Amino acid sequence: MTSRVTLLDRPHRFVDEQTRGPFHRFHHEHEFQPSELGTTMIDRISFDAPLGPLGRLVERVALGSYLERLIVERGQFLKAAAERQSG
């Protein structure tokens, strides 16, 4: 998947959107909020699968939960990497 940053509101949030890839539409917002322990990152994703009605069925049955797990795992990886860098 190829994406492009379409909005940058540093240091609060940025949005990336698919320009080429498997989805009909893929919009991913990353929001950063101060917290007691540092910074909390909130991901918001909206997407449309290709293939019309068949794609919508796949979204409901599998794709939505798969993407949720993927984003959670990615967030855990980024958190661990940031904590290693900060000492």
N, C-alpha and C positions, 0 to 999 in steps of 0.2 A: 504494500500500500504506500502510495506517495501522498504526503499531506503538506499543507502550507499554513503558516501562522497567519490568520486573518484579522486578529485583534491582539494588541499588546497594551495592557494597562499596568505597567510595571510599578510597584512590585505586587500588585493585587491579583491580577489574573491574566491569562492569555487563552486564546482559542485557536485550535488547529482544526482544519477541515480537509477531508480527502479530496485530492485532485485527480487521482487515478487509483483504482483498486477494486476490491470485490464488492463494495457496497454501492447502492444507488446514491445514497447520501450518508455521510458520516461527519458529525459535528462533536468536538470534544473540548469542553471548557475546563480549565484548571484554575481553581480559586485558592488563594493563599490567605489564611487568617492567623493573626497572632494568637498564641495560646500560652498557658502557664509554662509549658515545657519547651516553647520555641515557636514553631509554626505548624499549623494544620493545613494540609492540602486536601481540597475537596474536588473530586472529579464529577463532571456531569456529561453524560453522553446521550446523544440522540442520533438515530440512524434509521435508514430504510434499506432493507435487503432488496436485491434485484429480483426479477422474475415475478412481479405482480402478486397475485393471490398465493401462489406457491411460496414465494419469498416471505410473505406475511405469516404463513403457517410455520415456516422454519424459524422465524423470529420468535414466535410464541413458544414453540416446543423446545428449542435448543439454543438459539443464537443469543438471546438476551441473558440467560444465566451463564453461558460461556463467557461473554464479554464482561459480565460482572466479576467473575472469578479471575479473569485475566487482569483487569484493572486493580483488583485487590492485591494480587500477587506482585504486580508491577509497583504498586505503592509501597509494599513491604520491602521490595528490593531497593527502591529509591531511598526509603527511610534508613535502611541499614547502611547504604553507601554514604549518605550524608552524615550519619553518626560516626562512621569510621573517619571521614575527612575532618570532622570538627574535634576529634580526639576524645 
